[in-house]
Amino acid sequence: MKHKNSATHPALFAGLWHFLSLLEILEHHSVDDLWVMRDELLSASPLLAQLMAQN
């Protein structure tokens, strides 16, 4: 089956929402801050750390 559009409007808006959220985060936090937050989250959650290690 061939589709006219490769993406739906809701999917495009969802992607835009994620992009704008990321821009908001980057306006308020440095990249180094984000790495520290990631490390703290992974150390607090062994299951999440295991899932991240698989990717």
mmCIF entry with sequence, helices, sheets and N, C-alpha, C, O atoms, coordinates in Angstrom:
data_MODEL
# 
_entry.id   MODEL 
# 
_entity.id                         1 
_entity.type                       polymer 
_entity.pdbx_number_of_molecules   1 
# 
_entity_poly.entity_id                      1 
_entity_poly.type                           'polypeptide(L)' 
_entity_poly.nstd_linkage                   no 
_entity_poly.nstd_monomer                   no 
_entity_poly.pdbx_seq_one_letter_code       MKHKNSATHPALFAGLWHFLSLLEILEHHSVDDLWVMRDELLSASPLLAQLMAQN 
_entity_poly.pdbx_seq_one_letter_code_can   MKHKNSATHPALFAGLWHFLSLLEILEHHSVDDLWVMRDELLSASPLLAQLMAQN 
_entity_poly.pdbx_strand_id                 A 
# 
loop_
_entity_poly_seq.entity_id 
_entity_poly_seq.num 
_entity_poly_seq.mon_id 
_entity_poly_seq.hetero 
1 1  MET n 
1 2  LYS n 
1 3  HIS n 
1 4  LYS n 
1 5  ASN n 
1 6  SER n 
1 7  ALA n 
1 8  THR n 
1 9  HIS n 
1 10 PRO n 
1 11 ALA n 
1 12 LEU n 
1 13 PHE n 
1 14 ALA n 
1 15 GLY n 
1 16 LEU n 
1 17 TRP n 
1 18 HIS n 
1 19 PHE n 
1 20 LEU n 
1 21 SER n 
1 22 LEU n 
1 23 LEU n 
1 24 GLU n 
1 25 ILE n 
1 26 LEU n 
1 27 GLU n 
1 28 HIS n 
1 29 HIS n 
1 30 SER n 
1 31 VAL n 
1 32 ASP n 
1 33 ASP n 
1 34 LEU n 
1 35 TRP n 
1 36 VAL n 
1 37 MET n 
1 38 ARG n 
1 39 ASP n 
1 40 GLU n 
1 41 LEU n 
1 42 LEU n 
1 43 SER n 
1 44 ALA n 
1 45 SER n 
1 46 PRO n 
1 47 LEU n 
1 48 LEU n 
1 49 ALA n 
1 50 GLN n 
1 51 LEU n 
1 52 MET n 
1 53 ALA n 
1 54 GLN n 
1 55 ASN n 
# 
_struct_asym.id          A 
_struct_asym.entity_id   1 
# 
loop_
_struct_conf.conf_type_id 
_struct_conf.id 
_struct_conf.pdbx_PDB_helix_id 
_struct_conf.beg_label_comp_id 
_struct_conf.beg_label_asym_id 
_struct_conf.beg_label_seq_id 
_struct_conf.pdbx_beg_PDB_ins_code 
_struct_conf.end_label_comp_id 
_struct_conf.end_label_asym_id 
_struct_conf.end_label_seq_id 
_struct_conf.pdbx_end_PDB_ins_code 
_struct_conf.beg_auth_comp_id 
_struct_conf.beg_auth_asym_id 
_struct_conf.beg_auth_seq_id 
_struct_conf.end_auth_comp_id 
_struct_conf.end_auth_asym_id 
_struct_conf.end_auth_seq_id 
_struct_conf.pdbx_PDB_helix_class 
_struct_conf.details 
_struct_conf.pdbx_PDB_helix_length 
HELX_P HELX_P1 AA1 HIS A 9  ? HIS A 28 ? HIS A 9  HIS A 28 1 ? 20 
HELX_P HELX_P2 AA2 VAL A 31 ? ALA A 44 ? VAL A 31 ALA A 44 1 ? 14 
HELX_P HELX_P3 AA3 PRO A 46 ? GLN A 54 ? PRO A 46 GLN A 54 1 ? 9  
# 
_struct_conf_type.id          HELX_P 
_struct_conf_type.criteria    ? 
_struct_conf_type.reference   ? 
# 
loop_
_atom_site.group_PDB 
_atom_site.id 
_atom_site.type_symbol 
_atom_site.label_atom_id 
_atom_site.label_alt_id 
_atom_site.label_comp_id 
_atom_site.label_asym_id 
_atom_site.label_entity_id 
_atom_site.label_seq_id 
_atom_site.pdbx_PDB_ins_code 
_atom_site.Cartn_x 
_atom_site.Cartn_y 
_atom_site.Cartn_z 
_atom_site.occupancy 
_atom_site.B_iso_or_equiv 
_atom_site.pdbx_formal_charge 
_atom_site.auth_seq_id 
_atom_site.auth_comp_id 
_atom_site.auth_asym_id 
_atom_site.auth_atom_id 
_atom_site.pdbx_PDB_model_num 
ATOM 1   N N  . MET A 1 1  ? 0.842  -1.166 0.000  1.00 0.00 ? 1  MET A N  1 
ATOM 2   C CA . MET A 1 1  ? 0.000  0.000  0.000  1.00 0.00 ? 1  MET A CA 1 
ATOM 3   C C  . MET A 1 1  ? 0.897  1.242  0.000  1.00 0.00 ? 1  MET A C  1 
ATOM 4   O O  . MET A 1 1  ? 1.868  1.321  0.753  1.00 0.00 ? 1  MET A O  1 
ATOM 5   N N  . LYS A 1 2  ? 0.561  2.189  -0.840 1.00 0.00 ? 2  LYS A N  1 
ATOM 6   C CA . LYS A 1 2  ? 1.347  3.411  -0.943 1.00 0.00 ? 2  LYS A CA 1 
ATOM 7   C C  . LYS A 1 2  ? 0.613  4.565  -0.253 1.00 0.00 ? 2  LYS A C  1 
ATOM 8   O O  . LYS A 1 2  ? -0.588 4.757  -0.443 1.00 0.00 ? 2  LYS A O  1 
ATOM 9   N N  . HIS A 1 3  ? 1.358  5.325  0.550  1.00 0.00 ? 3  HIS A N  1 
ATOM 10  C CA . HIS A 1 3  ? 0.771  6.441  1.282  1.00 0.00 ? 3  HIS A CA 1 
ATOM 11  C C  . HIS A 1 3  ? 1.154  7.757  0.623  1.00 0.00 ? 3  HIS A C  1 
ATOM 12  O O  . HIS A 1 3  ? 2.253  7.900  0.087  1.00 0.00 ? 3  HIS A O  1 
ATOM 13  N N  . LYS A 1 4  ? 0.233  8.719  0.669  1.00 0.00 ? 4  LYS A N  1 
ATOM 14  C CA . LYS A 1 4  ? 0.525  10.051 0.127  1.00 0.00 ? 4  LYS A CA 1 
ATOM 15  C C  . LYS A 1 4  ? 1.499  10.804 1.023  1.00 0.00 ? 4  LYS A C  1 
ATOM 16  O O  . LYS A 1 4  ? 2.453  11.411 0.536  1.00 0.00 ? 4  LYS A O  1 
ATOM 17  N N  . ASN A 1 5  ? 1.258  10.766 2.341  1.00 0.00 ? 5  ASN A N  1 
ATOM 18  C CA . ASN A 1 5  ? 2.094  11.489 3.295  1.00 0.00 ? 5  ASN A CA 1 
ATOM 19  C C  . ASN A 1 5  ? 2.941  10.501 4.084  1.00 0.00 ? 5  ASN A C  1 
ATOM 20  O O  . ASN A 1 5  ? 2.485  9.412  4.433  1.00 0.00 ? 5  ASN A O  1 
ATOM 21  N N  . SER A 1 6  ? 4.166  10.891 4.358  1.00 0.00 ? 6  SER A N  1 
ATOM 22  C CA . SER A 1 6  ? 5.043  10.002 5.123  1.00 0.00 ? 6  SER A CA 1 
ATOM 23  C C  . SER A 1 6  ? 4.862  10.173 6.624  1.00 0.00 ? 6  SER A C  1 
ATOM 24  O O  . SER A 1 6  ? 5.322  9.332  7.396  1.00 0.00 ? 6  SER A O  1 
ATOM 25  N N  . ALA A 1 7  ? 4.198  11.248 7.054  1.00 0.00 ? 7  ALA A N  1 
ATOM 26  C CA . ALA A 1 7  ? 3.988  11.489 8.488  1.00 0.00 ? 7  ALA A CA 1 
ATOM 27  C C  . ALA A 1 7  ? 2.627  12.144 8.692  1.00 0.00 ? 7  ALA A C  1 
ATOM 28  O O  . ALA A 1 7  ? 2.139  12.889 7.842  1.00 0.00 ? 7  ALA A O  1 
ATOM 29  N N  . THR A 1 8  ? 2.031  11.845 9.837  1.00 0.00 ? 8  THR A N  1 
ATOM 30  C CA . THR A 1 8  ? 0.741  12.460 10.154 1.00 0.00 ? 8  THR A CA 1 
ATOM 31  C C  . THR A 1 8  ? 0.971  13.782 10.882 1.00 0.00 ? 8  THR A C  1 
ATOM 32  O O  . THR A 1 8  ? 2.056  14.032 11.407 1.00 0.00 ? 8  THR A O  1 
ATOM 33  N N  . HIS A 1 9  ? -0.049 14.612 10.907 1.00 0.00 ? 9  HIS A N  1 
ATOM 34  C CA . HIS A 1 9  ? 0.059  15.883 11.627 1.00 0.00 ? 9  HIS A CA 1 
ATOM 35  C C  . HIS A 1 9  ? 0.326  15.666 13.116 1.00 0.00 ? 9  HIS A C  1 
ATOM 36  O O  . HIS A 1 9  ? 1.189  16.347 13.669 1.00 0.00 ? 9  HIS A O  1 
ATOM 37  N N  . PRO A 1 10 ? -0.375 14.748 13.792 1.00 0.00 ? 10 PRO A N  1 
ATOM 38  C CA . PRO A 1 10 ? -0.063 14.536 15.206 1.00 0.00 ? 10 PRO A CA 1 
ATOM 39  C C  . PRO A 1 10 ? 1.385  14.108 15.435 1.00 0.00 ? 10 PRO A C  1 
ATOM 40  O O  . PRO A 1 10 ? 2.003  14.517 16.418 1.00 0.00 ? 10 PRO A O  1 
ATOM 41  N N  . ALA A 1 11 ? 1.925  13.294 14.541 1.00 0.00 ? 11 ALA A N  1 
ATOM 42  C CA . ALA A 1 11 ? 3.316  12.867 14.692 1.00 0.00 ? 11 ALA A CA 1 
ATOM 43  C C  . ALA A 1 11 ? 4.274  14.048 14.514 1.00 0.00 ? 11 ALA A C  1 
ATOM 44  O O  . ALA A 1 11 ? 5.261  14.163 15.239 1.00 0.00 ? 11 ALA A O  1 
ATOM 45  N N  . LEU A 1 12 ? 3.987  14.908 13.566 1.00 0.00 ? 12 LEU A N  1 
ATOM 46  C CA . LEU A 1 12 ? 4.826  16.097 13.358 1.00 0.00 ? 12 LEU A CA 1 
ATOM 47  C C  . LEU A 1 12 ? 4.768  17.030 14.557 1.00 0.00 ? 12 LEU A C  1 
ATOM 48  O O  . LEU A 1 12 ? 5.791  17.574 14.976 1.00 0.00 ? 12 LEU A O  1 
ATOM 49  N N  . PHE A 1 13 ? 3.570  17.218 15.112 1.00 0.00 ? 13 PHE A N  1 
ATOM 50  C CA . PHE A 1 13 ? 3.431  18.074 16.296 1.00 0.00 ? 13 PHE A CA 1 
ATOM 51  C C  . PHE A 1 13 ? 4.133  17.457 17.507 1.00 0.00 ? 13 PHE A C  1 
ATOM 52  O O  . PHE A 1 13 ? 4.708  18.180 18.321 1.00 0.00 ? 13 PHE A O  1 
ATOM 53  N N  . ALA A 1 14 ? 4.092  16.139 17.632 1.00 0.00 ? 14 ALA A N  1 
ATOM 54  C CA . ALA A 1 14 ? 4.790  15.480 18.733 1.00 0.00 ? 14 ALA A CA 1 
ATOM 55  C C  . ALA A 1 14 ? 6.295  15.698 18.607 1.00 0.00 ? 14 ALA A C  1 
ATOM 56  O O  . ALA A 1 14 ? 6.968  15.972 19.600 1.00 0.00 ? 14 ALA A O  1 
ATOM 57  N N  . GLY A 1 15 ? 6.821  15.578 17.400 1.00 0.00 ? 15 GLY A N  1 
ATOM 58  C CA . GLY A 1 15 ? 8.239  15.824 17.177 1.00 0.00 ? 15 GLY A CA 1 
ATOM 59  C C  . GLY A 1 15 ? 8.610  17.263 17.459 1.00 0.00 ? 15 GLY A C  1 
ATOM 60  O O  . GLY A 1 15 ? 9.657  17.535 18.045 1.00 0.00 ? 15 GLY A O  1 
ATOM 61  N N  . LEU A 1 16 ? 7.756  18.185 17.047 1.00 0.00 ? 16 LEU A N  1 
ATOM 62  C CA . LEU A 1 16 ? 7.997  19.604 17.315 1.00 0.00 ? 16 LEU A CA 1 
ATOM 63  C C  . LEU A 1 16 ? 7.996  19.877 18.813 1.00 0.00 ? 16 LEU A C  1 
ATOM 64  O O  . LEU A 1 16 ? 8.820  20.651 19.302 1.00 0.00 ? 16 LEU A O  1 
ATOM 65  N N  . TRP A 1 17 ? 7.075  19.247 19.548 1.00 0.00 ? 17 TRP A N  1 
ATOM 66  C CA . TRP A 1 17 ? 7.003  19.424 21.002 1.00 0.00 ? 17 TRP A CA 1 
ATOM 67  C C  . TRP A 1 17 ? 8.300  18.966 21.660 1.00 0.00 ? 17 TRP A C  1 
ATOM 68  O O  . TRP A 1 17 ? 8.820  19.641 22.548 1.00 0.00 ? 17 TRP A O  1 
ATOM 69  N N  . HIS A 1 18 ? 8.823  17.817 21.225 1.00 0.00 ? 18 HIS A N  1 
ATOM 70  C CA . HIS A 1 18 ? 10.084 17.322 21.791 1.00 0.00 ? 18 HIS A CA 1 
ATOM 71  C C  . HIS A 1 18 ? 11.236 18.271 21.464 1.00 0.00 ? 18 HIS A C  1 
ATOM 72  O O  . HIS A 1 18 ? 12.087 18.532 22.314 1.00 0.00 ? 18 HIS A O  1 
ATOM 73  N N  . PHE A 1 19 ? 11.261 18.776 20.255 1.00 0.00 ? 19 PHE A N  1 
ATOM 74  C CA . PHE A 1 19 ? 12.316 19.706 19.847 1.00 0.00 ? 19 PHE A CA 1 
ATOM 75  C C  . PHE A 1 19 ? 12.274 20.988 20.681 1.00 0.00 ? 19 PHE A C  1 
ATOM 76  O O  . PHE A 1 19 ? 13.306 21.455 21.160 1.00 0.00 ? 19 PHE A O  1 
ATOM 77  N N  . LEU A 1 20 ? 11.079 21.553 20.850 1.00 0.00 ? 20 LEU A N  1 
ATOM 78  C CA . LEU A 1 20 ? 10.947 22.784 21.632 1.00 0.00 ? 20 LEU A CA 1 
ATOM 79  C C  . LEU A 1 20 ? 11.281 22.544 23.102 1.00 0.00 ? 20 LEU A C  1 
ATOM 80  O O  . LEU A 1 20 ? 11.857 23.414 23.755 1.00 0.00 ? 20 LEU A O  1 
ATOM 81  N N  . SER A 1 21 ? 10.929 21.384 23.624 1.00 0.00 ? 21 SER A N  1 
ATOM 82  C CA . SER A 1 21 ? 11.270 21.041 25.007 1.00 0.00 ? 21 SER A CA 1 
ATOM 83  C C  . SER A 1 21 ? 12.783 20.968 25.177 1.00 0.00 ? 21 SER A C  1 
ATOM 84  O O  . SER A 1 21 ? 13.327 21.438 26.176 1.00 0.00 ? 21 SER A O  1 
ATOM 85  N N  . LEU A 1 22 ? 13.453 20.381 24.201 1.00 0.00 ? 22 LEU A N  1 
ATOM 86  C CA . LEU A 1 22 ? 14.911 20.284 24.259 1.00 0.00 ? 22 LEU A CA 1 
ATOM 87  C C  . LEU A 1 22 ? 15.551 21.666 24.207 1.00 0.00 ? 22 LEU A C  1 
ATOM 88  O O  . LEU A 1 22 ? 16.510 21.932 24.932 1.00 0.00 ? 22 LEU A O  1 
ATOM 89  N N  . LEU A 1 23 ? 15.033 22.542 23.363 1.00 0.00 ? 23 LEU A N  1 
ATOM 90  C CA . LEU A 1 23 ? 15.561 23.913 23.306 1.00 0.00 ? 23 LEU A CA 1 
ATOM 91  C C  . LEU A 1 23 ? 15.389 24.628 24.641 1.00 0.00 ? 23 LEU A C  1 
ATOM 92  O O  . LEU A 1 23 ? 16.280 25.357 25.077 1.00 0.00 ? 23 LEU A O  1 
ATOM 93  N N  . GLU A 1 24 ? 14.249 24.421 25.287 1.00 0.00 ? 24 GLU A N  1 
ATOM 94  C CA . GLU A 1 24 ? 13.994 25.028 26.589 1.00 0.00 ? 24 GLU A CA 1 
ATOM 95  C C  . GLU A 1 24 ? 15.001 24.534 27.627 1.00 0.00 ? 24 GLU A C  1 
ATOM 96  O O  . GLU A 1 24 ? 15.522 25.319 28.418 1.00 0.00 ? 24 GLU A O  1 
ATOM 97  N N  . ILE A 1 25 ? 15.269 23.237 27.617 1.00 0.00 ? 25 ILE A N  1 
ATOM 98  C CA . ILE A 1 25 ? 16.245 22.662 28.554 1.00 0.00 ? 25 ILE A CA 1 
ATOM 99  C C  . ILE A 1 25 ? 17.630 23.250 28.306 1.00 0.00 ? 25 ILE A C  1 
ATOM 100 O O  . ILE A 1 25 ? 18.337 23.598 29.252 1.00 0.00 ? 25 ILE A O  1 
ATOM 101 N N  . LEU A 1 26 ? 18.015 23.361 27.043 1.00 0.00 ? 26 LEU A N  1 
ATOM 102 C CA . LEU A 1 26 ? 19.349 23.871 26.715 1.00 0.00 ? 26 LEU A CA 1 
ATOM 103 C C  . LEU A 1 26 ? 19.498 25.353 27.040 1.00 0.00 ? 26 LEU A C  1 
ATOM 104 O O  . LEU A 1 26 ? 20.618 25.825 27.237 1.00 0.00 ? 26 LEU A O  1 
ATOM 105 N N  . GLU A 1 27 ? 18.397 26.094 27.099 1.00 0.00 ? 27 GLU A N  1 
ATOM 106 C CA . GLU A 1 27 ? 18.466 27.501 27.484 1.00 0.00 ? 27 GLU A CA 1 
ATOM 107 C C  . GLU A 1 27 ? 18.779 27.658 28.968 1.00 0.00 ? 27 GLU A C  1 
ATOM 108 O O  . GLU A 1 27 ? 19.363 28.663 29.374 1.00 0.00 ? 27 GLU A O  1 
ATOM 109 N N  . HIS A 1 28 ? 18.397 26.678 29.781 1.00 0.00 ? 28 HIS A N  1 
ATOM 110 C CA . HIS A 1 28 ? 18.516 26.804 31.230 1.00 0.00 ? 28 HIS A CA 1 
ATOM 111 C C  . HIS A 1 28 ? 19.649 25.974 31.843 1.00 0.00 ? 28 HIS A C  1 
ATOM 112 O O  . HIS A 1 28 ? 20.025 26.198 32.993 1.00 0.00 ? 28 HIS A O  1 
ATOM 113 N N  . HIS A 1 29 ? 20.188 25.027 31.092 1.00 0.00 ? 29 HIS A N  1 
ATOM 114 C CA . HIS A 1 29 ? 21.225 24.145 31.629 1.00 0.00 ? 29 HIS A CA 1 
ATOM 115 C C  . HIS A 1 29 ? 22.363 24.017 30.626 1.00 0.00 ? 29 HIS A C  1 
ATOM 116 O O  . HIS A 1 29 ? 22.139 23.983 29.416 1.00 0.00 ? 29 HIS A O  1 
ATOM 117 N N  . SER A 1 30 ? 23.579 23.948 31.140 1.00 0.00 ? 30 SER A N  1 
ATOM 118 C CA . SER A 1 30 ? 24.724 23.707 30.254 1.00 0.00 ? 30 SER A CA 1 
ATOM 119 C C  . SER A 1 30 ? 24.778 22.211 29.929 1.00 0.00 ? 30 SER A C  1 
ATOM 120 O O  . SER A 1 30 ? 24.134 21.392 30.584 1.00 0.00 ? 30 SER A O  1 
ATOM 121 N N  . VAL A 1 31 ? 25.542 21.888 28.927 1.00 0.00 ? 31 VAL A N  1 
ATOM 122 C CA . VAL A 1 31 ? 25.698 20.485 28.554 1.00 0.00 ? 31 VAL A CA 1 
ATOM 123 C C  . VAL A 1 31 ? 26.349 19.707 29.698 1.00 0.00 ? 31 VAL A C  1 
ATOM 124 O O  . VAL A 1 31 ? 25.987 18.560 29.958 1.00 0.00 ? 31 VAL A O  1 
ATOM 125 N N  . ASP A 1 32 ? 27.302 20.328 30.373 1.00 0.00 ? 32 ASP A N  1 
ATOM 126 C CA . ASP A 1 32 ? 27.932 19.676 31.523 1.00 0.00 ? 32 ASP A CA 1 
ATOM 127 C C  . ASP A 1 32 ? 26.919 19.378 32.621 1.00 0.00 ? 32 ASP A C  1 
ATOM 128 O O  . ASP A 1 32 ? 26.969 18.316 33.241 1.00 0.00 ? 32 ASP A O  1 
ATOM 129 N N  . ASP A 1 33 ? 25.999 20.310 32.866 1.00 0.00 ? 33 ASP A N  1 
ATOM 130 C CA . ASP A 1 33 ? 24.936 20.076 33.852 1.00 0.00 ? 33 ASP A CA 1 
ATOM 131 C C  . ASP A 1 33 ? 24.083 18.872 33.459 1.00 0.00 ? 33 ASP A C  1 
ATOM 132 O O  . ASP A 1 33 ? 23.700 18.066 34.307 1.00 0.00 ? 33 ASP A O  1 
ATOM 133 N N  . LEU A 1 34 ? 23.792 18.760 32.172 1.00 0.00 ? 34 LEU A N  1 
ATOM 134 C CA . LEU A 1 34 ? 22.966 17.643 31.701 1.00 0.00 ? 34 LEU A CA 1 
ATOM 135 C C  . LEU A 1 34 ? 23.682 16.315 31.888 1.00 0.00 ? 34 LEU A C  1 
ATOM 136 O O  . LEU A 1 34 ? 23.047 15.320 32.237 1.00 0.00 ? 34 LEU A O  1 
ATOM 137 N N  . TRP A 1 35 ? 24.997 16.276 31.663 1.00 0.00 ? 35 TRP A N  1 
ATOM 138 C CA . TRP A 1 35 ? 25.760 15.042 31.889 1.00 0.00 ? 35 TRP A CA 1 
ATOM 139 C C  . TRP A 1 35 ? 25.748 14.665 33.366 1.00 0.00 ? 35 TRP A C  1 
ATOM 140 O O  . TRP A 1 35 ? 25.637 13.487 33.707 1.00 0.00 ? 35 TRP A O  1 
ATOM 141 N N  . VAL A 1 36 ? 25.862 15.656 34.241 1.00 0.00 ? 36 VAL A N  1 
ATOM 142 C CA . VAL A 1 36 ? 25.815 15.390 35.683 1.00 0.00 ? 36 VAL A CA 1 
ATOM 143 C C  . VAL A 1 36 ? 24.446 14.836 36.063 1.00 0.00 ? 36 VAL A C  1 
ATOM 144 O O  . VAL A 1 36 ? 24.357 13.873 36.824 1.00 0.00 ? 36 VAL A O  1 
ATOM 145 N N  . MET A 1 37 ? 23.374 15.440 35.537 1.00 0.00 ? 37 MET A N  1 
ATOM 146 C CA . MET A 1 37 ? 22.026 14.940 35.820 1.00 0.00 ? 37 MET A CA 1 
ATOM 147 C C  . MET A 1 37 ? 21.855 13.499 35.340 1.00 0.00 ? 37 MET A C  1 
ATOM 148 O O  . MET A 1 37 ? 21.261 12.670 36.029 1.00 0.00 ? 37 MET A O  1 
ATOM 149 N N  . ARG A 1 38 ? 22.385 13.214 34.146 1.00 0.00 ? 38 ARG A N  1 
ATOM 150 C CA . ARG A 1 38 ? 22.310 11.852 33.605 1.00 0.00 ? 38 ARG A CA 1 
ATOM 151 C C  . ARG A 1 38 ? 23.031 10.869 34.514 1.00 0.00 ? 38 ARG A C  1 
ATOM 152 O O  . ARG A 1 38 ? 22.503 9.802  34.824 1.00 0.00 ? 38 ARG A O  1 
ATOM 153 N N  . ASP A 1 39 ? 24.236 11.225 34.939 1.00 0.00 ? 39 ASP A N  1 
ATOM 154 C CA . ASP A 1 39 ? 25.007 10.331 35.811 1.00 0.00 ? 39 ASP A CA 1 
ATOM 155 C C  . ASP A 1 39 ? 24.297 10.101 37.141 1.00 0.00 ? 39 ASP A C  1 
ATOM 156 O O  . ASP A 1 39 ? 24.297 8.985  37.661 1.00 0.00 ? 39 ASP A O  1 
ATOM 157 N N  . GLU A 1 40 ? 23.694 11.150 37.693 1.00 0.00 ? 40 GLU A N  1 
ATOM 158 C CA . GLU A 1 40 ? 22.962 11.004 38.955 1.00 0.00 ? 40 GLU A CA 1 
ATOM 159 C C  . GLU A 1 40 ? 21.741 10.110 38.787 1.00 0.00 ? 40 GLU A C  1 
ATOM 160 O O  . GLU A 1 40 ? 21.438 9.289  39.654 1.00 0.00 ? 40 GLU A O  1 
ATOM 161 N N  . LEU A 1 41 ? 21.051 10.271 37.681 1.00 0.00 ? 41 LEU A N  1 
ATOM 162 C CA . LEU A 1 41 ? 19.877 9.444  37.425 1.00 0.00 ? 41 LEU A CA 1 
ATOM 163 C C  . LEU A 1 41 ? 20.269 7.982  37.246 1.00 0.00 ? 41 LEU A C  1 
ATOM 164 O O  . LEU A 1 41 ? 19.608 7.091  37.780 1.00 0.00 ? 41 LEU A O  1 
ATOM 165 N N  . LEU A 1 42 ? 21.331 7.734  36.505 1.00 0.00 ? 42 LEU A N  1 
ATOM 166 C CA . LEU A 1 42 ? 21.762 6.354  36.281 1.00 0.00 ? 42 LEU A CA 1 
ATOM 167 C C  . LEU A 1 42 ? 22.285 5.700  37.554 1.00 0.00 ? 42 LEU A C  1 
ATOM 168 O O  . LEU A 1 42 ? 22.105 4.498  37.751 1.00 0.00 ? 42 LEU A O  1 
ATOM 169 N N  . SER A 1 43 ? 22.930 6.478  38.419 1.00 0.00 ? 43 SER A N  1 
ATOM 170 C CA . SER A 1 43 ? 23.421 5.893  39.669 1.00 0.00 ? 43 SER A CA 1 
ATOM 171 C C  . SER A 1 43 ? 22.271 5.606  40.630 1.00 0.00 ? 43 SER A C  1 
ATOM 172 O O  . SER A 1 43 ? 22.383 4.721  41.478 1.00 0.00 ? 43 SER A O  1 
ATOM 173 N N  . ALA A 1 44 ? 21.171 6.341  40.509 1.00 0.00 ? 44 ALA A N  1 
ATOM 174 C CA . ALA A 1 44 ? 20.013 6.136  41.382 1.00 0.00 ? 44 ALA A CA 1 
ATOM 175 C C  . ALA A 1 44 ? 19.129 4.992  40.902 1.00 0.00 ? 44 ALA A C  1 
ATOM 176 O O  . ALA A 1 44 ? 18.349 4.445  41.681 1.00 0.00 ? 44 ALA A O  1 
ATOM 177 N N  . SER A 1 45 ? 19.243 4.627  39.642 1.00 0.00 ? 45 SER A N  1 
ATOM 178 C CA . SER A 1 45 ? 18.379 3.598  39.078 1.00 0.00 ? 45 SER A CA 1 
ATOM 179 C C  . SER A 1 45 ? 19.206 2.548  38.342 1.00 0.00 ? 45 SER A C  1 
ATOM 180 O O  . SER A 1 45 ? 19.538 2.742  37.173 1.00 0.00 ? 45 SER A O  1 
ATOM 181 N N  . PRO A 1 46 ? 19.546 1.439  39.004 1.00 0.00 ? 46 PRO A N  1 
ATOM 182 C CA . PRO A 1 46 ? 20.335 0.390  38.351 1.00 0.00 ? 46 PRO A CA 1 
ATOM 183 C C  . PRO A 1 46 ? 19.637 -0.201 37.119 1.00 0.00 ? 46 PRO A C  1 
ATOM 184 O O  . PRO A 1 46 ? 20.302 -0.548 36.143 1.00 0.00 ? 46 PRO A O  1 
ATOM 185 N N  . LEU A 1 47 ? 18.314 -0.317 37.157 1.00 0.00 ? 47 LEU A N  1 
ATOM 186 C CA . LEU A 1 47 ? 17.593 -0.865 36.010 1.00 0.00 ? 47 LEU A CA 1 
ATOM 187 C C  . LEU A 1 47 ? 17.732 0.046  34.800 1.00 0.00 ? 47 LEU A C  1 
ATOM 188 O O  . LEU A 1 47 ? 17.960 -0.424 33.686 1.00 0.00 ? 47 LEU A O  1 
ATOM 189 N N  . LEU A 1 48 ? 17.596 1.346  35.018 1.00 0.00 ? 48 LEU A N  1 
ATOM 190 C CA . LEU A 1 48 ? 17.755 2.299  33.923 1.00 0.00 ? 48 LEU A CA 1 
ATOM 191 C C  . LEU A 1 48 ? 19.184 2.267  33.379 1.00 0.00 ? 48 LEU A C  1 
ATOM 192 O O  . LEU A 1 48 ? 19.388 2.344  32.168 1.00 0.00 ? 48 LEU A O  1 
ATOM 193 N N  . ALA A 1 49 ? 20.160 2.157  34.258 1.00 0.00 ? 49 ALA A N  1 
ATOM 194 C CA . ALA A 1 49 ? 21.559 2.077  33.827 1.00 0.00 ? 49 ALA A CA 1 
ATOM 195 C C  . ALA A 1 49 ? 21.783 0.830  32.982 1.00 0.00 ? 49 ALA A C  1 
ATOM 196 O O  . ALA A 1 49 ? 22.522 0.868  31.998 1.00 0.00 ? 49 ALA A O  1 
ATOM 197 N N  . GLN A 1 50 ? 21.153 -0.264 33.359 1.00 0.00 ? 50 GLN A N  1 
ATOM 198 C CA . GLN A 1 50 ? 21.301 -1.506 32.596 1.00 0.00 ? 50 GLN A CA 1 
ATOM 199 C C  . GLN A 1 50 ? 20.668 -1.350 31.209 1.00 0.00 ? 50 GLN A C  1 
ATOM 200 O O  . GLN A 1 50 ? 21.234 -1.810 30.218 1.00 0.00 ? 50 GLN A O  1 
ATOM 201 N N  . LEU A 1 51 ? 19.515 -0.712 31.134 1.00 0.00 ? 51 LEU A N  1 
ATOM 202 C CA . LEU A 1 51 ? 18.866 -0.493 29.850 1.00 0.00 ? 51 LEU A CA 1 
ATOM 203 C C  . LEU A 1 51 ? 19.692 0.425  28.964 1.00 0.00 ? 51 LEU A C  1 
ATOM 204 O O  . LEU A 1 51 ? 19.790 0.194  27.759 1.00 0.00 ? 51 LEU A O  1 
ATOM 205 N N  . MET A 1 52 ? 20.283 1.456  29.537 1.00 0.00 ? 52 MET A N  1 
ATOM 206 C CA . MET A 1 52 ? 21.117 2.379  28.770 1.00 0.00 ? 52 MET A CA 1 
ATOM 207 C C  . MET A 1 52 ? 22.369 1.687  28.240 1.00 0.00 ? 52 MET A C  1 
ATOM 208 O O  . MET A 1 52 ? 22.841 1.999  27.147 1.00 0.00 ? 52 MET A O  1 
ATOM 209 N N  . ALA A 1 53 ? 22.903 0.750  29.013 1.00 0.00 ? 53 ALA A N  1 
ATOM 210 C CA . ALA A 1 53 ? 24.126 0.048  28.612 1.00 0.00 ? 53 ALA A CA 1 
ATOM 211 C C  . ALA A 1 53 ? 23.863 -0.874 27.423 1.00 0.00 ? 53 ALA A C  1 
ATOM 212 O O  . ALA A 1 53 ? 24.780 -1.175 26.659 1.00 0.00 ? 53 ALA A O  1 
ATOM 213 N N  . GLN A 1 54 ? 22.633 -1.317 27.262 1.00 0.00 ? 54 GLN A N  1 
ATOM 214 C CA . GLN A 1 54 ? 22.290 -2.205 26.152 1.00 0.00 ? 54 GLN A CA 1 
ATOM 215 C C  . GLN A 1 54 ? 22.257 -1.460 24.826 1.00 0.00 ? 54 GLN A C  1 
ATOM 216 O O  . GLN A 1 54 ? 22.452 -2.059 23.769 1.00 0.00 ? 54 GLN A O  1 
ATOM 217 N N  . ASN A 1 55 ? 22.012 -0.162 24.878 1.00 0.00 ? 55 ASN A N  1 
ATOM 218 C CA . ASN A 1 55 ? 21.905 0.627  23.623 1.00 0.00 ? 55 ASN A CA 1 
ATOM 219 C C  . ASN A 1 55 ? 23.215 1.164  23.275 1.00 0.00 ? 55 ASN A C  1 
ATOM 220 O O  . ASN A 1 55 ? 23.350 1.853  22.263 1.00 0.00 ? 55 ASN A O  1 
# 
